[in-house]
Amino acid sequence: MIHVVVECEYDAPFDKKAWYAADLRLLPCLEAHGATWIRSQVSLDGRRTICEFEAPDADSVRTAYRKTAVAFKRVWVSEVLDPSQDLDAWIEKPHSEVNVAEQIHTS
């Protein structure tokens, strides 16, 4: 499984009830594609969200969003860093060879 990030942008602050309803449609579809929602971050002004998933690949998440008509700006594969990791070892490791066309794709 890999870590997948979905970015969304809204012209106006999004409606929280509509966003929740979209999540209720999206989550079972994500599960059917082998993806699991980890967390979401929502900007204080309600104009941007970042959602994080564990999934087999970025296309699984992208497909679930499209099948449920949930709009997104970008879907990309990420590497998670946190303070518990050996960042000295991480900086010596080359970046992944993931194809950029697969990694970042807009709706």
TIDREN-73567 format. One record per residue: z negated, y negated, x negated of N, C-alpha, C, O in turn. Coordinates in Angstrom, 1 decimal. Layout:
     n_c3     n_c2     n_c1    ca_c3    ca_c2    ca_c1     c_c3     c_c2     c_c1     o_c3     o_c2     o_c1
        Z        Y        X        Z        Y        X        Z        Y        X        Z        Y        X
...
This chain:
     n_c3     n_c2     n_c1    ca_c3    ca_c2    ca_c1     c_c3     c_c2     c_c1     o_c3     o_c2     o_c1
      0.0      1.2     -0.8      0.0      0.0      0.0      0.0     -1.2     -0.9     -0.5     -1.2     -2.0
      0.6     -2.3     -0.4      0.7     -3.5     -1.1      0.1     -4.6     -0.2     -0.2     -4.5      1.0
     -0.2     -5.8     -0.9     -0.7     -6.9     -0.2      0.4     -7.8      0.2      1.2     -8.2     -0.6
      0.5     -8.2      1.5      1.6     -9.0      2.1      1.0    -10.2      2.7      0.0    -10.2      3.4
      1.6    -11.4      2.4      1.2    -12.7      3.0      2.2    -13.2      3.9      3.4    -13.1      3.6
      1.8    -13.7      5.0      2.7    -14.3      6.0      2.3    -15.8      6.2      1.1    -16.0      6.5
      3.2    -16.7      6.0      3.0    -18.1      6.2      3.6    -18.6      7.5      4.8    -18.2      7.8
      2.9    -19.3      8.3      3.4    -19.9      9.5      3.2    -21.4      9.5      2.1    -21.9      8.9
      4.1    -22.2     10.0      3.9    -23.6     10.1      4.3    -24.0     11.5      5.2    -23.5     12.2
      3.6    -25.1     12.0      3.8    -25.5     13.4      4.0    -27.0     13.4      3.3    -27.7     12.6
      4.9    -27.5     14.3      5.1    -29.0     14.4      3.9    -29.7     14.9      3.6    -30.9     14.5
      3.2    -29.1     15.8      2.0    -29.6     16.4      0.9    -28.6     16.3      1.2    -27.4     16.0
     -0.4    -29.0     16.4     -1.4    -28.0     16.3     -1.2    -26.9     17.3     -0.9    -27.1     18.5
     -1.3    -25.6     16.9     -1.0    -24.5     17.7     -2.1    -24.3     18.8     -3.2    -24.7     18.6
     -1.7    -23.7     19.9     -2.6    -23.4     21.0     -3.4    -22.1     20.6     -2.7    -21.1     20.4
     -4.7    -22.2     20.5     -5.4    -21.0     20.0     -5.3    -19.8     21.0     -5.3    -18.7     20.5
     -5.3    -20.1     22.3     -5.1    -19.0     23.2     -3.8    -18.3     23.1     -3.7    -17.1     23.2
     -2.7    -19.1     22.9     -1.4    -18.5     22.7     -1.3    -17.7     21.4     -0.7    -16.7     21.4
     -1.9    -18.2     20.4     -1.9    -17.6     19.1     -2.7    -16.2     19.2     -2.2    -15.2     18.7
     -3.8    -16.2     19.9     -4.5    -15.0     20.1     -3.7    -14.0     20.9     -3.7    -12.8     20.6
     -3.0    -14.4     22.0     -2.1    -13.6     22.8     -1.0    -13.0     21.9     -0.7    -11.8     22.1
     -0.5    -13.8     21.0      0.6    -13.3     20.1      0.0    -12.2     19.2      0.6    -11.2     18.9
     -1.2    -12.4     18.7     -1.9    -11.4     17.9     -2.1    -10.1     18.6     -1.9     -9.0     18.1
     -2.4    -10.2     19.9     -2.6     -8.9     20.7     -1.3     -8.2     20.8     -1.4     -6.9     20.9
     -0.2     -8.9     20.9      1.1     -8.2     20.9      1.5     -7.6     19.5      2.0     -6.5     19.3
      1.1     -8.4     18.5      1.6     -8.1     17.1      0.8     -7.0     16.5      1.4     -6.1     15.8
     -0.5     -6.9     16.6     -1.4     -6.0     15.9     -1.0     -4.5     16.2     -0.9     -3.7     15.2
     -0.7     -4.1     17.4     -0.3     -2.7     17.6      1.1     -2.4     16.9      1.3     -1.3     16.5
      2.0     -3.4     16.9      3.3     -3.2     16.3      3.1     -3.1     14.8      3.8     -2.3     14.1
      2.2     -3.9     14.2      2.0     -3.8     12.8      1.4     -2.4     12.5      1.9     -1.8     11.5
      0.5     -1.9     13.3     -0.1     -0.6     13.1      1.0      0.5     13.1      1.0      1.4     12.3
      1.9      0.3     14.1      3.0      1.3     14.2      3.9      1.3     13.0      4.6      2.3     12.7
      4.0      0.2     12.2      4.7      0.1     11.0      3.9      0.3      9.8      4.3      0.0      8.6
      2.7      0.8     10.0      1.8      1.2      8.8      1.1      0.0      8.2      0.6      0.1      7.1
      1.0     -1.1      8.9      0.4     -2.3      8.3     -0.9     -2.6      9.0     -1.1     -2.3     10.1
     -1.8     -3.2      8.2     -3.2     -3.5      8.7     -3.5     -5.0      8.4     -3.3     -5.4      7.3
     -3.9     -5.7      9.4     -4.3     -7.1      9.2     -5.6     -7.1      8.5     -6.6     -6.4      8.8
     -5.7     -8.0      7.4     -6.9     -8.2      6.6     -7.7     -9.4      7.1     -8.8     -9.3      7.4
     -7.0    -10.6      7.1     -7.6    -11.8      7.5     -6.6    -12.9      7.6     -5.4    -12.7      7.2
     -7.0    -14.0      8.3     -6.1    -15.1      8.4     -6.9    -16.4      8.0     -8.1    -16.5      8.1
     -6.1    -17.3      7.5     -6.7    -18.6      7.2     -5.9    -19.7      8.0     -4.7    -19.6      8.0
     -6.6    -20.5      8.6     -6.0    -21.5      9.5     -6.4    -22.9      9.0     -7.6    -23.2      8.8
     -5.4    -23.8      8.9     -5.7    -25.1      8.4     -6.5    -25.9      9.5     -6.3    -25.6     10.7
     -7.3    -26.8      9.1     -8.2    -27.5     10.0     -7.4    -28.3     11.0     -7.9    -28.5     12.2
     -6.2    -28.7     10.7     -5.4    -29.5     11.7     -4.6    -28.6     12.6     -3.9    -29.1     13.5
     -4.6    -27.2     12.4     -3.9    -26.3     13.3     -2.4    -26.3     13.1     -1.7    -25.8     14.0
     -1.9    -26.7     12.0     -0.5    -26.7     11.8      0.0    -25.7     10.8      1.2    -25.5     10.6
     -0.9    -24.9     10.2     -0.5    -23.9      9.2     -1.5    -22.7      9.3     -2.7    -22.9      9.5
     -0.9    -21.5      9.1     -1.7    -20.3      9.0     -1.2    -19.5      7.8      0.0    -19.5      7.5
     -2.1    -18.8      7.2     -1.7    -17.7      6.2     -2.4    -16.5      6.7     -3.6    -16.4      6.8
     -1.6    -15.4      6.9     -2.2    -14.1      7.3     -2.0    -13.1      6.2     -0.9    -13.1      5.6
     -3.0    -12.3      5.9     -2.9    -11.3      4.9     -2.9     -9.9      5.5     -3.7     -9.6      6.4
     -2.1     -9.0      4.9     -2.0     -7.6      5.4     -1.9     -6.7      4.3     -1.5     -7.0      3.2
     -2.3     -5.4      4.5     -2.0     -4.3      3.7     -0.9     -3.6      4.4     -1.0     -3.3      5.6
      0.2     -3.2      3.6      1.3     -2.7      4.3      2.1     -1.8      3.3      2.0     -2.0      2.1
      3.0     -1.0      3.7      3.9     -0.2      2.8      4.8     -1.1      2.1      5.2     -0.8      0.9
      5.3     -2.2      2.7      6.2     -3.1      2.1      6.3     -4.4      3.0      5.8     -4.4      4.1
      6.9     -5.4      2.4      7.0     -6.7      3.2      7.9     -6.5      4.4      7.6     -7.2      5.4
      8.9     -5.7      4.4      9.8     -5.5      5.5      9.0     -4.9      6.7      9.4     -5.2      7.9
      8.0     -4.1      6.5      7.3     -3.6      7.6      6.6     -4.7      8.4      6.6     -4.7      9.7
      6.0     -5.6      7.7      5.4     -6.8      8.4      6.4     -7.7      9.0      6.2     -8.1     10.2
      7.5     -8.0      8.3      8.5     -8.8      8.8      9.1     -8.2     10.1      9.3     -9.0     11.1
      9.3     -6.9     10.1      9.9     -6.3     11.3      9.0     -6.4     12.5      9.4     -6.6     13.6
      7.7     -6.2     12.2      6.7     -6.3     13.3      6.7     -7.7     13.9      6.6     -7.8     15.1
      6.7     -8.7     13.1      6.8    -10.1     13.6      8.0    -10.3     14.4      7.9    -10.9     15.5
      9.1     -9.8     13.9     10.4    -10.0     14.7     10.4     -9.3     16.0     10.8     -9.8     17.0
      9.9     -8.0     16.0     10.0     -7.2     17.2      9.1     -7.8     18.3      9.4     -7.7     19.5
      8.0     -8.5     17.9      7.1     -9.1     18.9      7.4    -10.6     19.1      6.6    -11.3     19.8
      8.4    -11.1     18.5      8.9    -12.5     18.7      7.8    -13.5     18.2      7.6    -14.5     18.8
      7.1    -13.1     17.2      6.1    -14.0     16.6      6.7    -14.7     15.4      7.1    -14.1     14.4
      6.8    -16.0     15.5      7.6    -16.8     14.4      6.8    -16.8     13.1      5.5    -16.8     13.1
      7.5    -16.9     12.0      6.9    -17.1     10.7      7.8    -17.9      9.8      9.0    -18.0     10.1
      7.2    -18.5      8.8      8.0    -19.2      7.8      8.4    -18.4      6.7      9.6    -18.4      6.3
      7.5    -17.6      6.1      7.7    -16.8      4.9      6.9    -15.6      4.9      5.8    -15.6      5.5
      7.4    -14.5      4.4      6.7    -13.2      4.1      6.9    -12.9      2.7      8.0    -12.8      2.2
      5.8    -12.6      2.0      5.9    -12.3      0.5      4.8    -11.4      0.1      3.7    -11.3      0.7
      5.1    -10.7     -1.0      4.2     -9.7     -1.6      3.3    -10.5     -2.6      3.8    -11.3     -3.4
      2.0    -10.2     -2.6      1.1    -10.9     -3.5      0.3     -9.9     -4.3      0.2     -8.7     -4.0
     -0.3    -10.4     -5.3     -1.3     -9.7     -6.1     -2.6    -10.5     -5.9     -2.7    -11.7     -6.0
     -3.7     -9.7     -5.5     -5.0    -10.4     -5.2     -5.8    -10.5     -6.5     -5.9     -9.5     -7.2
     -6.3    -11.7     -6.7     -7.2    -11.9     -7.8     -8.6    -12.4     -7.3     -8.6    -13.1     -6.2
     -9.6    -11.9     -7.9    -10.9    -12.4     -7.5    -11.8    -12.4     -8.8    -11.5    -11.9     -9.8
    -13.0    -13.1     -8.7    -13.8    -13.3     -9.9    -14.3    -12.0    -10.5    -14.8    -12.0    -11.7
    -14.3    -10.9     -9.8    -14.8     -9.6    -10.3    -13.8     -9.0    -11.3    -14.2     -8.0    -12.0
    -12.6     -9.5    -11.3    -11.5     -8.9    -12.1    -11.6     -9.4    -13.6    -12.1    -10.4    -13.9
    -11.0     -8.6    -14.5    -10.9     -8.9    -15.9     -9.6     -9.8    -16.0     -8.5     -9.2    -16.2
     -9.7    -11.1    -15.9     -8.6    -12.0    -15.9     -7.9    -12.1    -17.2     -6.7    -12.4    -17.3
     -8.7    -11.8    -18.3     -8.1    -11.7    -19.6     -7.0    -10.6    -19.7     -5.9    -10.8    -20.3
     -7.3     -9.5    -19.1     -6.3     -8.4    -19.1     -5.2     -8.7    -18.1     -4.0     -8.4    -18.4
     -5.5     -9.4    -17.0     -4.4     -9.8    -16.1     -3.4    -10.7    -16.7     -2.2    -10.5    -16.4
     -3.8    -11.7    -17.5     -2.9    -12.6    -18.0     -2.0    -12.0    -19.1     -0.9    -12.5    -19.3
     -2.3    -10.9    -19.6     -1.5    -10.2    -20.6     -0.5     -9.3    -19.9      0.5     -8.9    -20.5
     -0.7     -9.0    -18.6      0.2     -8.1    -17.9      1.4     -8.9    -17.4      1.3    -10.0    -16.8
      2.7     -8.4    -17.6      3.8     -9.1    -17.1      3.9     -9.1    -15.5      3.3     -8.3    -14.9
      4.6    -10.1    -15.0      4.7    -10.2    -13.5      5.5     -9.0    -13.1      6.3     -8.4    -13.8
      5.3     -8.6    -11.8      6.0     -7.5    -11.2      7.5     -7.8    -11.2      7.9     -8.9    -11.1
      8.3     -6.7    -11.2      9.7     -6.9    -11.1     10.2     -6.8     -9.7     11.4     -6.4     -9.4
      9.4     -7.2     -8.7      9.8     -7.1     -7.3     11.0     -8.1     -7.1     10.9     -9.2     -7.6
     12.0     -7.6     -6.4     13.2     -8.4     -6.2     12.8     -9.6     -5.3     12.1     -9.5     -4.3
     13.1    -10.8     -5.8     12.7    -12.1     -5.1     13.3    -12.1     -3.7     12.6    -12.6     -2.8
     14.5    -11.5     -3.4     15.0    -11.5     -2.1     14.2    -10.6     -1.2     14.1    -10.9      0.0
     13.5     -9.6     -1.7     12.6     -8.8     -0.9     11.3     -9.5     -0.7     10.6     -9.3      0.3
     10.8    -10.2     -1.8      9.5    -10.7     -1.8      9.4    -11.9     -0.9      8.4    -12.0     -0.1
     10.3    -12.8     -0.9     10.2    -14.1     -0.1     11.4    -14.1      0.9     12.6    -14.1      0.4
     11.1    -14.1      2.1     12.2    -14.1      3.1     11.7    -15.0      4.3     10.6    -14.7      4.8
     12.5    -15.9      4.7     12.1    -16.7      5.9     12.6    -16.1      7.2     13.4    -15.2      7.2
     12.0    -16.6      8.2     12.3    -16.1      9.6     13.8    -16.4      9.9     14.3    -16.1     10.9
